[in-house]
Amino acid sequence: MFKKLVGIAMLSAFISHAMADEASVKKAIEAAYPKFKVGSVTKTNYSGLYEVFMGGQILYTDEKMSFLIAEGHLVDPKTKKDITGERLEELTRIDFNSLPLDQAIKVVKGNGSRKLVVFSDVDCPYCKRLEQNELSNITDVTIYTFLYPLQQLHPDAEAKSRSIWCASNRVKAWQDWIIKGQLPTSTANCEVPLEKVGELARSIGVTSTPTLIFANGKRMLGAQPYKEIEKALIAAKK
């Protein structure tokens, strides 16, 4: 019994020390970069490195923050696993069921059994490539497209998004534009959720288009090959 109590005490002390170290690293990072919010600090199993999740990316430092490693991936030499990539995927997963899908254009293909969210800018060439060359090869999926115009890159995108959203048939209007380059000839005035979508995108760290989110919360950036999207859709149903 005594040995058991000593073991528990030692474990508690170790955990408290680890938490204290992580808290002090977090405090030091926030002091050095007050404009950024630190999502988490976790001690790794590699030579005293601390993983810092901040600004949608993973950084590494030591307990004294005597250095900062940014835009580098930690790879396990034995397993060849991309540790950073796996952790980033885990830390940026989205609660799919919490997404306001009523603010997206809903397109059902085939039986629509699988689900996919896409943040898309109407004037983004990669978004058009995604729709025309990749998503066109995928069926049995319901695609929810959030119109997310990036004004600094595409100044006309907001007006076009409003035109598509307020069309009498917004699904047809979206497909006519993204596939054929044809905008609706006439649209009514309506409430367009562009500001709400913008707030949503910022809150979950969507900074570029297209960004895809699967039912299991995994995200994918860019106009990836349809075979990779298909693999992710299959994995999301498991």
Backbone as CSV, one residue per row, in Angstrom:
resi,resn,N_x,N_y,N_z,CA_x,CA_y,CA_z,C_x,C_y,C_z
1,MET,0.831,-1.204,0.000,0.000,0.000,0.000,0.862,1.249,0.000
2,PHE,1.920,1.233,0.852,2.820,2.386,0.932,3.473,2.658,-0.409
3,LYS,3.967,1.576,-1.078,4.617,1.726,-2.386,3.647,2.306,-3.405
4,LYS,2.383,1.861,-3.315,1.373,2.350,-4.252,1.147,3.844,-4.061
5,LEU,1.075,4.285,-2.787,0.868,5.702,-2.505,2.050,6.542,-2.967
6,VAL,3.265,6.023,-2.736,4.462,6.733,-3.182,4.463,6.858,-4.707
7,GLY,4.073,5.768,-5.397,4.022,5.789,-6.855,3.039,6.825,-7.368
8,ILE,1.867,6.881,-6.730,0.852,7.870,-7.126,1.355,9.282,-6.884
9,ALA,2.030,9.494,-5.762,2.559,10.821,-5.433,3.611,11.255,-6.436
10,MET,4.485,10.319,-6.805,5.537,10.638,-7.778,4.932,10.952,-9.144
11,LEU,3.914,10.168,-9.529,3.251,10.413,-10.810,2.575,11.778,-10.814
12,SER,1.907,12.111,-9.690,1.234,13.407,-9.578,2.228,14.553,-9.663
13,ALA,3.380,14.378,-9.005,4.417,15.413,-9.028,4.961,15.588,-10.442
14,PHE,5.142,14.469,-11.161,5.653,14.533,-12.538,4.672,15.265,-13.440
15,ILE,3.382,14.912,-13.299,2.356,15.560,-14.126,2.283,17.048,-13.832
16,SER,2.335,17.402,-12.537,2.280,18.817,-12.145,3.462,19.584,-12.713
17,HIS,4.648,18.953,-12.673,5.848,19.601,-13.206,5.727,19.805,-14.711
18,ALA,5.227,18.780,-15.397,5.064,18.876,-16.851,4.084,19.983,-17.205
19,MET,2.978,20.039,-16.452,1.972,21.079,-16.709,2.539,22.461,-16.437
20,ALA,3.374,22.553,-15.385,3.991,23.839,-15.049,4.925,24.285,-16.168
21,ASP,5.710,23.335,-16.711,6.615,23.663,-17.805,5.842,24.138,-19.033
22,GLU,4.753,23.425,-19.363,3.951,23.799,-20.515,3.307,25.166,-20.307
23,ALA,2.868,25.434,-19.090,2.250,26.723,-18.784,3.262,27.860,-18.906
24,SER,4.503,27.624,-18.443,5.528,28.666,-18.516,5.945,28.932,-19.964
25,VAL,5.992,27.873,-20.769,6.304,28.048,-22.194,5.195,28.853,-22.869
26,LYS,3.951,28.511,-22.554,2.805,29.230,-23.125,2.860,30.713,-22.755
27,LYS,3.177,30.985,-21.496,3.269,32.368,-21.019,4.371,33.132,-21.758
28,ALA,5.511,32.472,-21.975,6.639,33.114,-22.659,6.304,33.406,-24.115
29,ILE,5.639,32.459,-24.767,5.240,32.648,-26.174,4.266,33.806,-26.295
30,GLU,3.267,33.836,-25.420,2.249,34.892,-25.476,2.850,36.261,-25.178
31,ALA,3.877,36.292,-24.331,4.544,37.563,-24.030,5.343,38.055,-25.238
32,ALA,5.951,37.111,-25.958,6.758,37.482,-27.123,5.898,37.813,-28.331
33,TYR,4.732,37.166,-28.433,3.843,37.367,-29.588,2.423,37.656,-29.092
34,PRO,2.208,38.834,-28.523,0.913,39.151,-27.903,-0.262,39.209,-28.882
35,LYS,0.012,39.365,-30.181,-1.073,39.453,-31.159,-1.612,38.078,-31.548
36,PHE,-0.901,37.021,-31.156,-1.310,35.671,-31.520,-1.839,34.924,-30.302
37,LYS,-2.862,34.104,-30.530,-3.426,33.284,-29.469,-2.791,31.894,-29.521
38,VAL,-2.254,31.448,-28.403,-1.653,30.121,-28.327,-2.761,29.111,-28.037
39,GLY,-2.965,28.179,-28.974,-4.010,27.186,-28.799,-3.630,26.129,-27.777
40,SER,-2.399,25.650,-27.845,-1.944,24.624,-26.895,-0.430,24.534,-26.897
41,VAL,0.116,24.042,-25.799,1.550,23.741,-25.676,1.661,22.320,-25.133
42,THR,2.393,21.472,-25.841,2.525,20.069,-25.446,3.988,19.640,-25.539
43,LYS,4.489,19.030,-24.468,5.856,18.547,-24.503,5.929,17.283,-25.353
44,THR,6.887,17.230,-26.275,7.040,16.065,-27.143,8.006,15.052,-26.515
45,ASN,8.187,13.944,-27.195,9.134,12.924,-26.738,10.522,13.105,-27.347
46,TYR,10.753,14.273,-27.951,11.997,14.475,-28.692,12.843,15.586,-28.067
47,SER,13.884,15.197,-27.347,14.954,16.090,-26.875,14.467,17.395,-26.272
48,GLY,13.469,17.325,-25.410,13.013,18.515,-24.712,12.248,19.510,-25.566
49,LEU,11.803,19.107,-26.744,11.034,19.999,-27.611,9.606,20.153,-27.107
50,TYR,9.096,21.367,-27.231,7.698,21.637,-26.929,6.984,21.990,-28.223
51,GLU,5.832,21.368,-28.416,4.989,21.680,-29.571,4.072,22.841,-29.212
52,VAL,4.080,23.888,-30.040,3.233,25.053,-29.812,2.275,25.193,-30.991
53,PHE,0.970,25.087,-30.715,-0.035,25.264,-31.767,-0.537,26.696,-31.691
54,MET,-0.225,27.477,-32.724,-0.524,28.904,-32.702,-0.728,29.405,-34.129
55,GLY,-1.762,30.192,-34.333,-2.004,30.766,-35.656,-2.236,29.723,-36.727
56,GLY,-2.818,28.589,-36.339,-3.117,27.544,-37.301,-1.918,26.716,-37.724
57,GLN,-0.776,26.887,-37.065,0.399,26.105,-37.416,1.108,25.601,-36.156
58,ILE,2.007,24.657,-36.350,2.764,24.101,-35.233,4.190,24.641,-35.256
59,LEU,4.634,25.150,-34.107,6.001,25.630,-33.914,6.652,24.763,-32.840
60,TYR,7.968,24.846,-32.755,8.687,24.096,-31.721,9.651,25.023,-30.989
61,THR,9.793,24.780,-29.685,10.736,25.544,-28.875,11.201,24.665,-27.717
62,ASP,12.085,25.210,-26.856,12.484,24.487,-25.661,11.852,25.160,-24.453
63,GLU,12.126,24.661,-23.241,11.456,25.181,-22.055,11.824,26.633,-21.743
64,LYS,12.979,27.097,-22.259,13.396,28.475,-22.030,13.063,29.387,-23.212
65,MET,12.455,28.822,-24.235,12.150,29.525,-25.476,13.393,30.230,-26.009
66,SER,14.517,29.490,-25.999,15.771,30.046,-26.501,15.852,29.957,-28.023
67,PHE,14.921,29.250,-28.625,14.830,29.196,-30.087,13.382,28.900,-30.459
68,LEU,13.068,29.120,-31.719,11.729,28.860,-32.231,11.870,28.280,-33.635
69,ILE,11.319,27.094,-33.844,11.360,26.443,-35.149,9.988,26.599,-35.796
70,ALA,9.937,27.282,-36.925,8.683,27.514,-37.633,8.772,26.940,-39.045
71,GLU,7.626,26.491,-39.549,7.511,25.958,-40.909,8.421,24.755,-41.153
72,GLY,8.688,24.008,-40.099,9.471,22.781,-40.231,8.675,21.604,-39.708
73,HIS,8.848,20.426,-40.307,8.110,19.245,-39.871,9.022,18.293,-39.109
74,LEU,8.532,17.821,-37.977,9.238,16.841,-37.174,8.898,15.451,-37.717
75,VAL,9.904,14.703,-38.110,9.704,13.370,-38.694,10.420,12.330,-37.838
76,ASP,9.723,11.238,-37.507,10.333,10.151,-36.748,11.219,9.344,-37.698
77,PRO,12.536,9.299,-37.467,13.442,8.614,-38.398,13.233,7.100,-38.461
78,LYS,12.659,6.522,-37.398,12.445,5.074,-37.381,11.205,4.674,-38.173
79,THR,10.109,5.364,-37.922,8.847,5.005,-38.576,8.597,5.796,-39.858
80,LYS,9.382,6.859,-40.044,9.223,7.769,-41.189,7.900,8.541,-41.131
81,LYS,7.262,8.543,-39.968,5.997,9.270,-39.822,6.244,10.771,-39.728
82,ASP,5.393,11.539,-40.379,5.426,12.995,-40.277,4.667,13.370,-39.012
83,ILE,5.384,13.513,-37.908,4.755,13.786,-36.613,3.993,15.104,-36.644
84,THR,4.600,16.118,-37.234,3.962,17.435,-37.304,2.686,17.376,-38.126
85,GLY,2.758,16.699,-39.275,1.590,16.600,-40.141,0.428,15.908,-39.447
86,GLU,0.718,14.823,-38.740,-0.331,14.086,-38.042,-0.935,14.914,-36.909
87,ARG,-0.080,15.604,-36.182,-0.583,16.434,-35.074,-1.385,17.625,-35.590
88,LEU,-0.930,18.222,-36.684,-1.638,19.361,-37.249,-3.023,18.938,-37.729
89,GLU,-3.090,17.756,-38.334,-4.390,17.232,-38.779,-5.314,17.031,-37.589
90,GLU,-4.747,16.525,-36.495,-5.540,16.292,-35.286,-6.007,17.599,-34.667
91,LEU,-5.119,18.583,-34.591,-5.436,19.850,-33.930,-6.378,20.732,-34.738
92,THR,-6.436,20.521,-36.048,-7.282,21.372,-36.894,-8.559,20.677,-37.349
93,ARG,-8.858,19.527,-36.761,-10.104,18.846,-37.122,-11.307,19.705,-36.741
94,ILE,-12.339,19.623,-37.569,-13.538,20.429,-37.372,-14.695,19.544,-36.926
95,ASP,-15.528,20.068,-36.038,-16.758,19.372,-35.675,-17.755,19.604,-36.806
96,PHE,-17.826,18.637,-37.718,-18.649,18.800,-38.925,-20.101,19.126,-38.578
97,ASN,-20.626,18.476,-37.562,-22.038,18.661,-37.212,-22.349,20.051,-36.668
98,SER,-21.298,20.790,-36.311,-21.524,22.137,-35.777,-21.554,23.199,-36.878
99,LEU,-21.227,22.814,-38.103,-21.186,23.778,-39.198,-22.597,24.207,-39.606
100,PRO,-22.828,25.503,-39.834,-24.155,25.998,-40.223,-24.421,25.732,-41.713
101,LEU,-24.792,24.515,-42.037,-24.915,24.099,-43.433,-26.026,24.827,-44.179
102,ASP,-26.944,25.461,-43.448,-28.006,26.233,-44.098,-27.450,27.493,-44.766
103,GLN,-26.199,27.841,-44.444,-25.565,29.014,-45.050,-24.724,28.636,-46.270
104,ALA,-24.856,27.382,-46.714,-24.087,26.890,-47.850,-25.018,26.461,-48.975
105,ILE,-24.478,26.412,-50.188,-25.222,25.895,-51.340,-25.117,24.377,-51.319
106,LYS,-26.261,23.711,-51.313,-26.308,22.254,-51.182,-26.502,21.595,-52.543
107,VAL,-25.523,20.792,-52.953,-25.593,20.064,-54.228,-25.531,18.570,-53.926
108,VAL,-26.552,17.840,-54.348,-26.613,16.398,-54.115,-26.264,15.666,-55.412
109,LYS,-25.281,14.764,-55.318,-24.859,13.962,-56.467,-25.093,12.485,-56.140
110,GLY,-25.745,11.754,-57.043,-26.047,10.351,-56.791,-26.961,10.217,-55.599
111,ASN,-26.648,9.280,-54.695,-27.496,9.096,-53.520,-27.176,10.070,-52.388
112,GLY,-26.126,10.874,-52.566,-25.789,11.921,-51.593,-25.425,11.423,-50.217
113,SER,-25.046,10.151,-50.088,-24.824,9.551,-48.769,-23.600,10.097,-48.037
114,ARG,-22.612,10.545,-48.791,-21.405,11.084,-48.158,-21.512,12.611,-48.098
115,LYS,-20.742,13.205,-47.185,-20.851,14.653,-46.996,-19.497,15.334,-47.149
116,LEU,-19.543,16.493,-47.780,-18.315,17.268,-48.009,-18.651,18.753,-47.976
117,VAL,-17.837,19.514,-47.264,-17.967,20.980,-47.235,-16.806,21.585,-48.014
118,VAL,-17.119,22.616,-48.810,-16.081,23.320,-49.560,-16.233,24.822,-49.336
119,PHE,-15.162,25.474,-48.908,-15.130,26.939,-48.863,-14.554,27.395,-50.197
120,SER,-15.346,28.171,-50.928,-14.965,28.498,-52.303,-15.157,29.981,-52.601
121,ASP,-14.218,30.533,-53.344,-14.291,31.906,-53.850,-14.689,31.814,-55.322
122,VAL,-15.732,32.538,-55.706,-16.257,32.410,-57.070,-15.238,32.774,-58.147
123,ASP,-14.255,33.594,-57.808,-13.242,33.990,-58.788,-11.900,33.305,-58.579
124,CYS,-11.883,32.291,-57.736,-10.653,31.546,-57.476,-10.444,30.503,-58.575
125,PRO,-9.357,30.596,-59.343,-9.131,29.636,-60.434,-8.975,28.201,-59.948
126,TYR,-8.430,28.015,-58.739,-8.273,26.671,-58.204,-9.621,26.082,-57.790
127,CYS,-10.547,26.957,-57.363,-11.896,26.494,-57.028,-12.599,25.996,-58.283
128,LYS,-12.418,26.711,-59.381,-13.020,26.285,-60.642,-12.400,24.970,-61.115
129,ARG,-11.097,24.846,-60.946,-10.426,23.609,-61.329,-10.937,22.442,-60.488
130,LEU,-11.133,22.683,-59.200,-11.647,21.647,-58.316,-13.009,21.152,-58.797
131,GLU,-13.897,22.087,-59.105,-15.247,21.720,-59.533,-15.241,21.041,-60.901
132,GLN,-14.501,21.625,-61.838,-14.539,21.152,-63.222,-13.797,19.840,-63.431
133,ASN,-12.647,19.678,-62.778,-11.774,18.527,-63.053,-11.790,17.443,-61.996
134,GLU,-12.168,17.792,-60.771,-12.053,16.821,-59.679,-13.421,16.384,-59.131
135,LEU,-14.203,17.321,-58.637,-15.495,16.965,-58.053,-16.462,16.417,-59.092
136,SER,-16.230,16.752,-60.353,-17.076,16.231,-61.434,-16.927,14.715,-61.577
137,ASN,-15.860,14.156,-61.029,-15.606,12.713,-61.116,-16.079,11.950,-59.879
138,ILE,-16.722,12.645,-58.957,-17.143,12.021,-57.703,-18.662,12.022,-57.606
139,THR,-19.235,10.900,-57.179,-20.681,10.801,-57.028,-21.037,10.303,-55.634
140,ASP,-22.338,10.142,-55.384,-22.857,9.703,-54.092,-22.322,10.583,-52.965
141,VAL,-22.461,11.870,-53.157,-21.962,12.829,-52.174,-22.859,14.062,-52.145
142,THR,-23.033,14.616,-50.972,-23.715,15.903,-50.821,-22.649,16.944,-50.528
143,ILE,-22.553,17.923,-51.408,-21.525,18.960,-51.280,-22.165,20.256,-50.800
144,TYR,-21.647,20.775,-49.698,-22.107,22.057,-49.158,-21.025,23.097,-49.454
145,THR,-21.357,24.061,-50.303,-20.378,25.076,-50.693,-20.652,26.391,-49.976
146,PHE,-19.696,26.800,-49.146,-19.775,28.110,-48.504,-19.107,29.130,-49.414
147,LEU,-19.852,30.143,-49.833,-19.282,31.193,-50.669,-18.435,32.104,-49.794
148,TYR,-17.146,32.121,-50.082,-16.182,32.837,-49.232,-15.304,33.722,-50.112
149,PRO,-15.833,34.876,-50.540,-15.053,35.767,-51.408,-13.874,36.407,-50.685
150,LEU,-12.696,36.294,-51.268,-11.493,36.920,-50.721,-11.305,38.255,-51.430
151,GLN,-11.821,39.289,-50.802,-11.922,40.608,-51.447,-10.585,41.177,-51.901
152,GLN,-9.547,40.957,-51.128,-8.249,41.530,-51.480,-7.705,40.939,-52.770
153,LEU,-8.048,39.687,-53.033,-7.582,39.024,-54.255,-8.550,39.200,-55.407
154,HIS,-9.844,39.168,-55.094,-10.880,39.192,-56.133,-11.960,40.200,-55.757
155,PRO,-11.792,41.451,-56.133,-12.722,42.515,-55.725,-14.154,42.349,-56.232
156,ASP,-14.359,41.586,-57.315,-15.712,41.392,-57.847,-16.406,40.169,-57.261
157,ALA,-15.702,39.411,-56.450,-16.232,38.133,-55.972,-17.456,38.296,-55.072
158,GLU,-17.490,39.345,-54.266,-18.626,39.527,-53.366,-19.916,39.769,-54.145
159,ALA,-19.873,40.641,-55.132,-21.065,40.934,-55.937,-21.538,39.685,-56.677
160,LYS,-20.614,38.920,-57.215,-20.968,37.688,-57.924,-21.570,36.675,-56.957
161,SER,-21.021,36.592,-55.759,-21.548,35.668,-54.752,-22.982,36.026,-54.386
162,ARG,-23.245,37.322,-54.235,-24.600,37.771,-53.921,-25.562,37.421,-55.049
163,SER,-25.111,37.609,-56.281,-25.941,37.302,-57.441,-26.304,35.815,-57.480
164,ILE,-25.335,34.966,-57.208,-25.571,33.516,-57.223,-26.480,33.094,-56.074
165,TRP,-26.215,33.609,-54.874,-26.997,33.210,-53.710,-28.464,33.631,-53.843
166,CYS,-28.712,34.779,-54.428,-30.073,35.306,-54.521,-30.814,34.871,-55.785
167,ALA,-30.189,34.029,-56.599,-30.857,33.518,-57.802,-32.042,32.643,-57.410
168,SER,-33.040,32.533,-58.289,-34.224,31.722,-57.992,-33.859,30.257,-57.785
169,ASN,-32.805,29.810,-58.457,-32.284,28.455,-58.267,-30.778,28.581,-58.048
170,ARG,-30.382,28.692,-56.795,-28.970,28.983,-56.511,-28.055,27.805,-56.844
171,VAL,-28.576,26.583,-56.793,-27.759,25.431,-57.180,-27.394,25.522,-58.651
172,LYS,-28.404,25.792,-59.487,-28.157,25.946,-60.921,-27.256,27.147,-61.191
173,ALA,-27.505,28.241,-60.469,-26.697,29.456,-60.655,-25.237,29.192,-60.322
174,TRP,-24.993,28.440,-59.233,-23.628,28.109,-58.839,-22.952,27.240,-59.890
175,GLN,-23.644,26.214,-60.339,-23.054,25.308,-61.319,-22.851,25.979,-62.675
176,ASP,-23.787,26.833,-63.064,-23.625,27.563,-64.331,-22.381,28.442,-64.295
177,TRP,-22.146,29.067,-63.131,-20.990,29.957,-63.029,-19.684,29.184,-62.927
178,ILE,-19.627,28.241,-62.000,-18.359,27.563,-61.715,-17.950,26.620,-62.841
179,ILE,-18.925,26.120,-63.615,-18.623,25.220,-64.714,-18.568,25.937,-66.056
180,LYS,-19.546,26.825,-66.286,-19.680,27.458,-67.601,-19.253,28.927,-67.638
181,GLY,-19.083,29.535,-66.446,-18.717,30.953,-66.410,-19.875,31.876,-66.706
182,GLN,-21.121,31.415,-66.441,-22.313,32.213,-66.728,-23.006,32.623,-65.435
183,LEU,-23.148,33.932,-65.241,-23.851,34.439,-64.071,-25.345,34.529,-64.355
184,PRO,-26.183,34.534,-63.315,-27.632,34.690,-63.525,-27.937,36.005,-64.226
185,THR,-28.901,35.982,-65.125,-29.263,37.209,-65.856,-30.074,38.154,-64.984
186,SER,-30.786,37.586,-64.003,-31.555,38.429,-63.091,-31.643,37.753,-61.732
187,THR,-31.543,38.547,-60.684,-31.649,38.017,-59.321,-32.457,38.971,-58.464
188,ALA,-33.040,38.445,-57.418,-33.807,39.270,-56.488,-32.911,39.710,-55.335
189,ASN,-33.406,40.647,-54.544,-32.685,41.037,-53.332,-32.985,40.018,-52.237
190,CYS,-31.979,39.618,-51.536,-32.175,38.654,-50.464,-31.064,38.814,-49.437
191,GLU,-31.252,38.165,-48.304,-30.230,38.201,-47.256,-29.141,37.192,-47.596
192,VAL,-27.911,37.681,-47.692,-26.791,36.830,-48.088,-25.868,36.643,-46.875
193,PRO,-25.537,35.397,-46.509,-24.771,35.149,-45.277,-23.250,35.274,-45.440
194,LEU,-22.796,36.216,-46.262,-21.357,36.324,-46.508,-20.581,36.707,-45.248
195,GLU,-21.120,37.629,-44.463,-20.428,38.037,-43.238,-20.367,36.885,-42.241
196,LYS,-21.459,36.142,-42.144,-21.492,34.997,-41.226,-20.504,33.917,-41.668
197,VAL,-20.435,33.693,-42.976,-19.490,32.700,-43.498,-18.054,33.155,-43.239
198,GLY,-17.817,34.457,-43.404,-16.490,34.998,-43.124,-16.093,34.796,-41.669
199,GLU,-17.032,35.045,-40.759,-16.767,34.843,-39.333,-16.501,33.369,-39.041
200,LEU,-17.281,32.500,-39.685,-17.090,31.062,-39.511,-15.703,30.647,-39.988
201,ALA,-15.333,31.106,-41.169,-14.028,30.748,-41.746,-12.887,31.178,-40.830
202,ARG,-12.974,32.384,-40.317,-11.915,32.876,-39.423,-11.874,32.086,-38.116
203,SER,-13.048,31.701,-37.624,-13.100,30.997,-36.336,-12.509,29.595,-36.415
204,ILE,-12.562,28.965,-37.601,-12.027,27.605,-37.733,-10.718,27.581,-38.519
205,GLY,-10.177,28.760,-38.810,-8.856,28.831,-39.419,-8.813,28.565,-40.909
206,VAL,-9.907,28.843,-41.618,-9.891,28.725,-43.080,-9.337,30.026,-43.648
207,THR,-8.194,29.955,-44.311,-7.528,31.163,-44.811,-7.354,31.172,-46.320
208,SER,-7.688,30.077,-46.982,-7.502,30.013,-48.426,-8.620,29.196,-49.065
209,THR,-8.780,29.370,-50.361,-9.777,28.605,-51.097,-9.108,27.891,-52.265
210,PRO,-9.609,26.698,-52.606,-10.659,25.982,-51.882,-10.111,25.267,-50.648
211,THR,-10.927,25.205,-49.612,-10.650,24.375,-48.443,-11.778,23.373,-48.310
212,LEU,-11.432,22.092,-48.224,-12.418,21.028,-48.119,-12.435,20.485,-46.695
213,ILE,-13.627,20.196,-46.195,-13.784,19.601,-44.871,-14.664,18.368,-45.000
214,PHE,-14.174,17.251,-44.474,-14.875,15.981,-44.585,-15.673,15.690,-43.318
215,ALA,-16.541,14.677,-43.392,-17.458,14.388,-42.287,-16.747,14.032,-40.988
216,ASN,-15.524,13.521,-41.084,-14.761,13.187,-39.873,-13.956,14.372,-39.344
217,GLY,-14.144,15.541,-39.948,-13.473,16.753,-39.478,-12.151,17.048,-40.143
218,LYS,-11.668,16.116,-40.974,-10.393,16.343,-41.659,-10.547,17.438,-42.702
219,ARG,-9.516,18.254,-42.851,-9.541,19.289,-43.883,-8.477,19.011,-44.940
220,MET,-8.740,19.505,-46.121,-7.824,19.345,-47.244,-7.764,20.675,-47.981
221,LEU,-6.576,21.115,-48.331,-6.393,22.406,-48.979,-6.113,22.239,-50.466
222,GLY,-6.724,23.106,-51.255,-6.409,23.149,-52.675,-7.213,22.189,-53.530
223,ALA,-7.006,22.307,-54.845,-7.695,21.453,-55.812,-6.958,20.127,-55.934
224,GLN,-7.130,19.297,-54.932,-6.454,18.004,-54.900,-7.058,17.059,-55.939
225,PRO,-6.283,16.075,-56.411,-6.809,15.098,-57.376,-8.034,14.385,-56.820
226,TYR,-8.993,14.079,-57.687,-10.239,13.481,-57.223,-10.020,12.137,-56.535
227,LYS,-8.954,11.420,-56.905,-8.673,10.144,-56.253,-8.326,10.347,-54.777
228,GLU,-7.629,11.447,-54.461,-7.299,11.746,-53.068,-8.552,12.166,-52.301
229,ILE,-9.419,12.916,-52.968,-10.681,13.319,-52.335,-11.546,12.095,-52.078
230,GLU,-11.581,11.174,-53.036,-12.351,9.942,-52.892,-11.836,9.123,-51.704
231,LYS,-10.528,9.021,-51.567,-9.932,8.296,-50.439,-10.357,8.924,-49.115
232,ALA,-10.347,10.260,-49.057,-10.716,10.957,-47.830,-12.209,10.770,-47.523
233,LEU,-13.037,10.727,-48.561,-14.479,10.506,-48.355,-14.732,9.092,-47.807
234,ILE,-13.999,8.130,-48.327,-14.138,6.749,-47.842,-13.686,6.649,-46.391
235,ALA,-12.558,7.272,-46.076,-12.034,7.244,-44.700,-12.981,7.931,-43.734
236,ALA,-13.671,8.960,-44.194,-14.567,9.726,-43.315,-15.815,8.934,-42.923
237,LYS,-16.149,7.884,-43.691,-17.335,7.088,-43.394,-17.026,5.923,-42.460
238,LYS,-15.737,5.650,-42.227,-15.375,4.507,-41.379,-15.622,4.800,-39.911
